[in-house]
Each structure stands twice: as C-alpha cells, then as structure tokens.
C-alpha cells in the first residue's frame, strides 16, 4: 500500500493547495508555486519514479 509523504498530504487533502491558490493565488510568488508543484510531483511518474510490485495475485 502506498502512503503519501506527510508534507504532501497537507497540500492534497481536500484539494487544499488548489483551493488556497483560488483564494490567495495573487499573493503567492511564482517561485513558491513552482516549489510546491515540484514537491507535489515528486514520487510520481512525471518526475521519473519507478514502481515495483509483486507479480503474485493479491500482493501489492
């Protein structure tokens, strides 16, 4: 079972980051937005992660 990193959860639960940007996006610098977007992409296929899993049925 995959469990996201705790810091990532703060930004993704209830779409928190996107909701924050809707309200306060004009006060968030481009560098901050870039850093958060890269942090959120970390550990995904977009950033080159490899995922290994068992080939046996019922095991993940």
Rosetta blueprint (number, residue, H / E / L):
1 X L
2 X L
3 X L
4 X L
5 X L
6 X H
7 X H
8 X H
9 X H
10 X H
11 X H
12 X H
13 X H
14 X H
15 X H
16 X H
17 X H
18 X H
19 X H
20 X H
21 X H
22 X H
23 X H
24 X H
25 X H
26 X H
27 X H
28 X L
29 X L
30 X H
31 X H
32 X H
33 X H
34 X H
35 X H
36 X H
37 X H
38 X H
39 X H
40 X H
41 X H
42 X L
43 X L
44 X L
45 X H
46 X H
47 X H
48 X L
49 X L
50 X L
51 X L
52 X L
53 X L
54 X L
55 X L
56 X L
57 X L
58 X L
59 X L
60 X L
